[in-house]
Amino acid sequence: MFHCNMGLLGGGQRDLIVALPEHAKRWDITMVTLNAPDLLVDKCKELDIELITPPQPWQEPRGGIKEITAASGRSSRKAWKRLFPSFKEQLQRADAAFVLITVGGLEVLELIPRTLPLFAHILERNKGIYDDVPHRNMDGSFKRPMWMNNLVLSYLRRWDKKWHHVLWNRPNTIISANTPTSARKLAAAHNWPTLNSWIAGSPEFRDEEKRPAGVGVLWPAINPHAWPTEPTTDEVNVWEHFDLKPITPYLLTIGSACFMKGSFEALTVAHASSMALVHVGGGETDNMKKKATEMGVELIVMPRIDELEIVSLVRNAHALIAIARTEGFGLTPMEAIMVNTPALVVDDAGFT
């Protein structure tokens, strides 16, 4: 199993960690990542899964210049090559490879033998290239003219197209996204077909060498033991000693604060409800705080908190606000529903 940066610990990363116990019942797994958080390290130890990671965790290069020069892809490519001697032997013994692809993930393809069956799970297309939402300020205005974005991102777009072309023409390969919406958008970006007949079922191939016939869907997974209907003793204890918990009824939003996640809209809902808004996930929190002050909304921005604290925070919320643009229904609303917390979502991307 390959993932470039498990340290992100977003929905896709948590989804993989949740599924590991079931995978471990069926396979002898080696997990390879350029950045392994403690949660993954502990889970691999618990399941006796071999974890291969570099001594120094890889960090995605940030900044405008680095984005337009495809620095993330070039940097991860070098990091994968440096790590290759550590997993070369395991790769030679493997029956199949699973790659969860986010930024910096496609570049590992050149190290995986083309004869080895590959399942490529692409959570979604690169929004920075194919959507305008990442290029907007939180109020919806453009950070710079779109013609300028299209010009400066031309190299990054070519880099992205190149590696998706490698994937599409690879034999013994299956490609999936995590929702039908993401599958349609990914396929449209690269002129691939979508496979409506393959929704978490048998894949289709376009030739005898088993090249993919289109993009299917592999649904997210939720661990019911991590999100039980009733709180466990451990969760109750964590909530009682959680110093940062709100003392009044609150609404909750989880994810990086930005226009795409509808952060200002979440503040509007909180204002109309006369409740505090708790935000987990970082992002453009300074802009969010400024807007909250203007609107007279109590905003509580949480630092990074552990899994049980997140579960208790979701369970005790009046409601979860999950507003998103250009992406399908996420993992977080389903987790909220598991613990009987209402989830407010919008149908901007269909959530199907």
Buried (B, 14 or more C-beta within 10 A) or exposed (E): BBBBBBBBBBBBBBBBBBBBBEBBEEBEBBBBBBBBBEBBBEBBEEBEBEBBBBEEBBEBBEEEEBBBBBBBBBBBBEBBEEBBEEBEEBBEEBEEBBBBBBBBBBBBBEBBEBEBBBBBBBBBBBBBBBBBBBBBEBEEEEEEEEEEBEEBBEEBBEBBEEBBEBBBEBBBBBBBBBBBBBBBBBBEBBEBEBBEEBBEEEBBBEEEEBBBBBBBBBEBBBBEEBBBEEBBEEBEEBBEEBEEBBEEEBBBBBBBBBBBBBBBBBBBBBBEBEBBBBBBBBBBBEBBBEBBEEBEBBBBBBEEBEBBBBBBBBBBBBBBBBBBBBBBBBBBBBBBBBBEBEBBBEEBBEBE
